Amino acid sequence: MHIIRTRKIPFLQSMASPALILTTLIAVVIGSVASYIPVVANFLGMVPLPAVYWI
């Protein structure tokens, strides 16, 4: 989404709107947390990320 919205280099030459940045952050948080909730993770076939990923 961030790459296809402009011909400039995202985050360096052109910033996205605050709404797009907020939506992206919310989606990342939900996707990350969902893998640690057993019912959701099993339903979606997700596994938690290894601890080394968060470092």
C-alpha positions as CSV (number, residue, x, y, z in Angstrom):
1,M,0.0,0.0,0.0
2,H,2.7,2.4,0.9
3,I,4.8,1.6,-2.2
4,I,2.0,1.9,-4.8
5,R,0.6,5.2,-3.6
6,T,3.3,7.4,-5.0
7,R,6.2,7.4,-7.5
8,K,8.5,8.8,-4.9
9,I,10.4,6.7,-2.3
10,P,8.0,5.9,0.5
11,F,8.9,7.3,4.0
12,L,11.9,9.1,2.5
13,Q,10.6,11.4,-0.2
14,S,6.9,11.2,0.6
15,M,5.0,10.5,3.8
16,A,1.6,8.8,3.8
17,S,-1.4,10.3,5.4
18,P,-1.8,9.9,9.1
19,A,-4.9,7.7,8.5
20,L,-2.9,5.3,6.3
21,I,0.0,5.1,8.8
22,L,-2.4,4.5,11.7
23,T,-4.4,1.8,9.8
24,T,-1.1,0.1,8.9
25,L,0.1,0.1,12.5
26,I,-3.3,-1.3,13.7
27,A,-3.2,-4.1,11.1
28,V,0.4,-5.0,12.2
29,V,-0.6,-5.1,15.9
30,I,-3.7,-7.1,15.3
31,G,-1.8,-9.6,13.1
32,S,1.0,-10.0,15.6
33,V,-1.3,-10.4,18.6
34,A,-3.7,-12.7,16.8
35,S,-1.1,-15.4,16.6
36,Y,-0.8,-15.5,20.4
37,I,-4.5,-16.0,21.0
38,P,-5.1,-19.8,20.7
39,V,-8.6,-19.7,19.3
40,V,-7.8,-17.2,16.7
41,A,-4.5,-18.7,15.8
42,N,-5.9,-22.2,15.4
43,F,-8.8,-20.9,13.2
44,L,-6.4,-19.0,10.9
45,G,-3.6,-21.5,11.0
46,M,-1.2,-19.1,12.6
47,V,1.8,-19.8,14.9
48,P,3.5,-17.3,17.2
49,L,6.6,-15.7,15.9
50,P,9.9,-16.9,17.5
51,A,11.3,-14.7,20.2
52,V,14.4,-13.9,18.1
53,Y,12.1,-12.1,15.6
54,W,11.1,-9.5,18.3
55,I,14.7,-8.8,19.1
